[in-house]
Amino acid sequence: MTMHKPRFDSAFYRLFFVMISIILVMQISAGLLLYKLYSSEPFKPPPGMSAALQWAAAVMIQVMPALISSWIGARMLAAPFRTLAVGAAELSRNIDAPPIKEIGPVEARQAASVFNTMQASLRRQMSERNRFLAAVSHDLRTPLTRMTLRLRSAQDVELSNRLRDDIDEMTQLLEATLSFLRNEEVVEAFSPVDINALVDAIAEDAAELGQKVTISGEVPPISAQPLGLKRCLTNLVANAIRYGEDAHIRLIDAPSSVRIQIADHGPGIPEAQLERALEPFYRVESSRNRNTGGTGLGLAIANDVVKRHGGELVLRNGPEGGLVAQVTLPRR
């Protein structure tokens, strides 16, 4: 049978020693006070000190050491758990974040060890999924390409066109799915981003395609993932143009965040389906169908990017019709 050494560095023992220290300090302080009060030499308070002040001074002599000791002890106990909380928050943004230090009482070290093991397991799972995606991409693209080549020699033009449309839709869905899954693997560093310049560039790209995008408002730069944020806003603008013909981007500078609203003049989304519209592969029947070319992933990808920034993407119907997508990003 294996003998375990006592864990004197556990949270229980640390708290025990802190309480012992507090009691000792209080006893010593009380002893000194009693000695002063009942020693052979009468206690002479400073001139002008009232009885109330004497009582307050006696209480402070006992309470202050206890408060200081408790504060130090609490910080000693809480420090490793704060480290664990910071590590968990960093992991939510970056799967390749460095492992957290296994320090502090035994319970905190055990929690940190389990956390680091979980992070390593997640990395392995994502690596395996990347290999799986590469295999799926190759295996599915190959038959689709063969089908497209064979259709070129088909005699029935109408049937050939219909099948080609089906193949194009399957290819688009495949690419969108792989893009969505890869998007979760992307680890991009945060850096200062000029939101004004970013939306201007998106509007210029749309104008080159004959699409109308207007902009109002200005916001200060924020720390963000440049490529991820551009992809998010591009998806939202493309969604607005696809279903509403044009898009208006409104930039709002809030005290603790930056808000980006993208509005269109389309049919909007039924209130009961607004939240579900952000789910992967979900299509709103009244407007998102195969004729419009939507795959049900554009909003999901945008929502995923916003979450990685610690922000929020909310959809709502405009007061005069159309859909408004609001991105709220915290200042960093």
N, C-alpha and C positions, 0 to 999 in steps of 0.2 A: 504494500500500500504506500502510495506516495505521500510524503509529509509536506504540507504547505506551510510556508513561513507566514507569520502574522503580517497583515497588510496595515502597517502603522501609517501609511501615506494615503489611506482611503479618506473619502469625504467624511465618513462617520468619525474617524479618529481626529481628523483636522478640526471638525466642529467641537469635538470633546475637549481637545487641548485649548481651543479658543475660549470655551466656556470656563475651563479651569483657570485660565489666565485672567478672565474677567472677574471671577470670584476672588482670586488672590489679590488683584488690584483693589477691588472694593474693600476687602477685609483690611488690607494695609492702610488704605485711605481712612477707613473708619477708625482703625486703631490709632493712627496719628491724630485724628480729630479728638478722640476720647482722651488721649494723652494730654493734649493741649487743654482740654476742658477740665480734667480732673487731676492734673499734676499738682505737686505741692505749691508751685508758683501759680497764683491766680492768672487766669486768661484775661488779657487786656486787649480788647478790640481797639482798632485804630480810632482816633478821635472822630466823633461825628457819625460813627457807624451805628445804626439803629438795630433793634432786635430782628426786624424783618430782613435786613441786609445780612446779619450774622447767620440767620437760618438759610438764606439763599446761598451764601458762600459755602456753608456746610454741605448743602445738597449738591452744589456744583463740584465740590471736591470729590464727591463719590460718583456722580453721574458722568462727568466728562471723561475720566479714564475708561469707564465702561463703554461709552459711545465710541471713543476712538478705537478701542480694542475690537469692538463689534464691526466697525467700518473696515478696519484692516482685514479682519477675518473674512468678512463677506466678500471683499475684493479678491482675496486669495482663493476662495472657493469658486467664485463666479468667473474668474479669468479664463480657465480652460474651456468653459462652456461658451463664453463669448467667442473664443477662437473657433469652436465647432460651428456656431451659428454663422460666422463670417464665411467659413469654408463652404457651408451648405448654400449660402446665397451666391457665392462665386461659382459653385458647380452648376447652379441653375442657369447661369449665363455662358459657362465655358466648361465643356466636359473634359478638356485637357488642362484644367487648372491644376496647379501643383498640389500634392497631398498635404493635408493639414498636419501640424506637429502633434505628436502623441505625448503631451505633457500634462502635468497636474495630477490630481488624485487618481487612484486606480480606476474608479468608475469613468472618469473623463478620458483616460487613456484607452480604456476598453471601447468606449463610444467612438473615439477618433479612429481606432484600429478598424472597427466594423465599418465606419464611414469610408475609410480609404480602400478597404476591400470591396465595398459596393461600387465605388468609383472605378476601380480597376476592372470589375466585372462588366460595368456598363461600357467601358472602352472596348473590351473584347467583343461584346455583343454587337456594338456598332461596327466594328471592323468586320465581323462575320456578315453583317447585313450588307455592308458595302460590296463584299465579294459576291453575295447573293444577287444584289441589284445588277452588278456587272454581267453576271451569267444570264439573268432574266432578260436584260436589255439585248444581249447578243442573240439569245434563243428566239425572242419574239420578233426582233427586227428582220432576221433572216427570212422567215416565211412570208412576212409582209412584203418584203422587197421582191421575192419570187412571184408573189401574186400580182404585184403591180406590173412586172415585166410581162407576165403571161397575158394580162388584160389588154396589152397594147396590140396583140394579134387577134383579139376576139372579133367575131363578125357582127354580133349584135351590139350596135353602138349604144343604144339606150341602156341595155343591161350592163354593158361595160362601164358606162358613166355612173350608174347607181352603185355598182360594186366598188368603183374607184372612190366614190364618196365615202362608202363604208370603211374602206381601207384607210383613207385620209383621217377619218374620225378615230379609228382605232390607233393610228400612229400618233395623232395629237393627244389622245388620252394616255397612251403609253409614255410619251415624252413628258406630259404634265405630271403624271404619277411619279416617274423617276425623279423629276425636278423637285417635286414636293418632298420626297423621301430624302433626297440628297441635301435639301435645304436644312434639314435637322442636323446634318453632320457638319455643316459649314461653321468653322470657328474663325471669326473675323475680329480683329482688334478694334477697340473703341478709339475714336480720334475726333477732334473738332470738325464739325460739319456745318457748312453754311446752308441752312435750309432754303433761304431765298434763292441762292444760285442753283440749288438742286432742283427746285420746282420750275425755275426758269428754263433749265436744260430740258426737263421733261416736256414742258409746253412747246419748246422749239422743236423737239423730236416729233411731237404730235402734229405741229404745223407743217412739217415737211411731208407728212402723209395726208395733208388736206383736212386735218381734224382741228376743231376749235377748242382751245383751252385758255381760260382767262384766270387771272391771279389778282388777289387783293390782300393788303396787309403785309407786314414785315415782322420777323422774329429774330432774336439774336442767335448766334451759333450755339450748338449744343454738342455734347459728346455722344457719338453714336457710331454704329457700324455703317460706313458709307455705302457699300455695295448692297447690303441687306436693306437699308432704308430706301435706297433708290428703287430696288425691286418692289418693295412694299407699295410705295407711292405710284410707281408705274402700273402695277396691277390694279390699284384702285382707280386710277385715271382711265385705264383701258376698259375697266368694267363700266365706268360711267359713260364713256363714249359708245360702248357696244350697246348698252340698253337705253341710253338717254341722248345719243347723238352728239352731245357736247359735255364739257365739264368745266366747273368753276372751282378753283382752289382758293380757300380763304385761310390766311395765316393769323393766328391769335396768340399774343404774348401774355401768358398768365403768370402770376407771382411765382409759382413753384413748378411750372410745366410749360410746354409748348404744344399748342393745339393746331392740327392741320385738318381742315374740313374739305372734303371733295363732294360736291353736289352735282346732280344731273337733273334733267327734265324728263326722265323716263317714267314708266308706270309705277315705280316703287316696288315695295315688297309687302305682302300682307303682314299685319302686326304680329300674328301668331307665328310667323316664320322668320322674323328678323334675327333671332338668336341662332336658329338652326342654319341660317344662310352662311354662317362662318365655319360650319363643319365641313370636313373634306368630302368631296363628291356629292354634296347636297345641291340640288337644283330646284329653284322655285318654278313650279309648273307653268305659271302664267307668263313668264318672260324668259326663263332660262331653259331652253330646249335645244335640240340638235340643230335646228335651223339657224340659231344665233351663234353656234360654234362654241358655246361654253362647255367647260369640263367640270365645273363645280369645285375647282381648286384655287382659282385666283384669290378669292377672299380668304380662304384657309391659309394660303401661303403668307398673305399680308398680315393676318392675325398672328401667325407664328412668329414673324419678324418683330412685330410690336411687343409681343410677350417677352421676347429675348431682350428687349430694351427696358423691361420693367414697366411698360406702358399698357394702354388699353385701346382697343378698336371697338367702337360702338356704331351700329347702324340704326338709323331712324328715318322715317318718312318726313319729307319737308312739308311745311305748312301749306305750300302752294303746289304740292305734288313733287314727284321725283324722290330720289334716294339721297341721303346725306350720310357719308362715311366719315366719322371723326376719329382721328388718331391723336391720342394724348401721350406725350413723351415727357418723362420727368427730367428736370435739369440735373446734370451730374457735375 
